Amino acid sequence: MNGHSPLWGNPDTNTRGLQVEKILNDHNLCLLNNDEYTYFHEPTRTFHSVDLAICTPSILPYFSLQVDNDLHNSDHFPLIISDNRRQNPSIHSASRYNFKLGNWCKFSSLANINKDIVSNNSIDAAVKNVTEVLIAAADHSIFFAVTPLQST
């Protein structure tokens, strides 16, 4: 795709990168990529991240991506996608919040998001702070339902 975006490790964004970002957002898709470069441009001797591993949110926690450090006579580094369930057999079920059994008054009182949480931080820090507050409030006020994972 040759799309560039900071979402997958490029310092800049190009038109294709914006298109890929829109597809990911519109279709609720996730990236396994981190900041590792996936491509070596021989003429300029520069590295870029252009190869993407895309998945749905439901399987994101179970897979990880590594970029091989050997080009293997190519200009693209191989992407190695690992199924973490195979390495950790103790993962047998997925926990989800059972929203029907939530104590919403308690959640509202615990999910106290104010300007102090977000005002003097970078956007990443602000999102992290808000997420932590919401997860902590949910953990203390909404019951979990455990659903078995389907075997693959």
C-alpha positions in Angstrom: 0.0 0.0 0.0 3.0 2.3 0.7 0.9 4.3 3.1 2.8 6.4 5.7 1.3 7.2 9.1 2.6 7.7 12.6 0.1 5.0 13.6 2.5 2.4 12.2 5.8 4.0 12.8 6.4 6.6 10.1 7.3 10.2 11.0 5.0 11.6 8.3 1.6 10.9 6.8 0.8 10.6 3.1 -2.4 10.4 1.1 -2.4 6.6 1.1 -1.7 6.6 4.9 -4.7 8.8 5.4 -6.8 6.3 3.3 -5.6 3.4 5.4 -6.3 5.2 8.6 -9.8 5.9 7.4 -10.4 2.2 6.5 -9.1 1.1 9.9 -11.4 3.6 11.6 -14.5 3.1 9.4 -14.3 -0.7 9.7 -13.2 -0.9 13.4 -9.9 -2.7 12.6 -6.7 -2.8 14.6 -3.0 -2.9 13.7 -0.6 -5.4 15.2 2.3 -3.2 14.0 4.5 -1.3 16.4 7.2 1.2 15.5 9.5 -1.4 13.8 10.5 -0.7 10.2 9.3 -3.2 7.6 11.0 -1.9 4.4 14.4 -0.8 3.3 14.6 1.6 0.4 18.0 0.8 -1.2 18.4 4.0 -3.4 18.1 6.3 -0.4 19.3 3.8 2.3 16.3 4.6 4.5 13.9 2.5 6.4 10.1 2.8 6.4 7.1 1.1 7.8 4.8 0.1 4.9 3.8 -3.5 5.6 0.8 -3.8 7.8 -0.8 -6.6 9.9 -4.5 -5.8 10.3 -7.0 -7.7 12.5 -10.3 -7.3 14.2 -10.5 -6.1 17.8 -11.7 -9.5 19.0 -8.5 -11.3 18.1 -6.0 -8.4 18.8 -5.1 -9.6 22.3 -4.2 -13.1 21.0 -1.7 -12.1 18.4 1.6 -10.3 18.3 3.8 -9.1 15.5 7.6 -9.2 15.2 9.7 -7.9 12.3 12.5 -10.2 11.3 15.8 -8.4 11.3 17.1 -10.2 8.2 15.9 -9.0 4.7 16.4 -12.4 3.2 17.5 -10.9 -0.1 14.4 -8.7 -0.3 13.7 -5.0 0.4 10.9 -6.0 2.9 11.6 -7.5 6.3 9.4 -10.5 6.9 6.6 -10.0 9.4 6.2 -12.8 12.0 2.7 -13.0 13.4 2.5 -15.2 16.5 -0.6 -16.7 18.1 0.0 -16.1 21.8 -2.7 -18.6 22.8 -0.4 -21.4 21.6 2.4 -20.1 23.8 0.1 -19.6 26.8 -2.3 -22.5 27.1 -3.8 -21.0 30.3 -5.9 -18.7 28.1 -9.1 -20.6 27.9 -11.8 -17.9 28.1 -12.4 -14.2 27.4 -13.8 -12.0 30.1 -16.3 -9.3 29.1 -18.3 -6.8 31.1 -21.9 -7.8 31.5 -23.5 -4.4 31.1 -26.9 -5.6 32.2 -25.5 -6.2 35.7 -23.7 -2.9 36.0 -24.1 -0.7 39.0 -24.3 2.5 37.0 -24.6 4.9 39.9 -21.3 3.5 41.3 -19.7 3.6 37.9 -20.7 7.3 37.5 -19.2 8.2 40.8 -16.0 6.3 40.2 -15.5 7.5 36.6 -14.6 11.0 37.6 -13.0 12.5 34.6 -12.1 16.2 35.0 -9.9 18.7 33.3 -7.0 18.0 35.6 -6.7 14.5 34.1 -6.2 15.8 30.6 -5.2 19.5 30.7 -1.4 19.4 31.2 -0.6 16.2 29.3 0.1 15.1 25.8 -2.8 13.6 23.9 -1.3 10.1 24.5 -1.0 10.7 28.2 -4.5 12.2 28.4 -6.0 9.1 26.6 -4.1 6.8 28.9 -5.3 8.6 32.0 -9.0 8.6 30.9 -8.8 5.0 29.9 -7.3 4.0 33.3 -10.1 5.9 35.1 -12.8 4.2 33.0 -11.4 0.7 33.3 -11.0 1.1 37.1 -14.5 2.3 37.4 -15.9 -0.5 35.3 -13.8 -3.2 37.2 -15.4 -2.0 40.5 -19.0 -1.6 39.3 -19.7 -3.9 36.4 -19.8 -7.7 36.7 -17.8 -9.9 34.3 -19.2 -12.6 32.1 -16.7 -15.3 31.0 -17.2 -16.7 27.5 -15.3 -19.7 26.3 -13.0 -19.2 23.4 -13.7 -21.3 20.3 -10.9 -23.6 19.5 -8.9 -23.0 16.3 
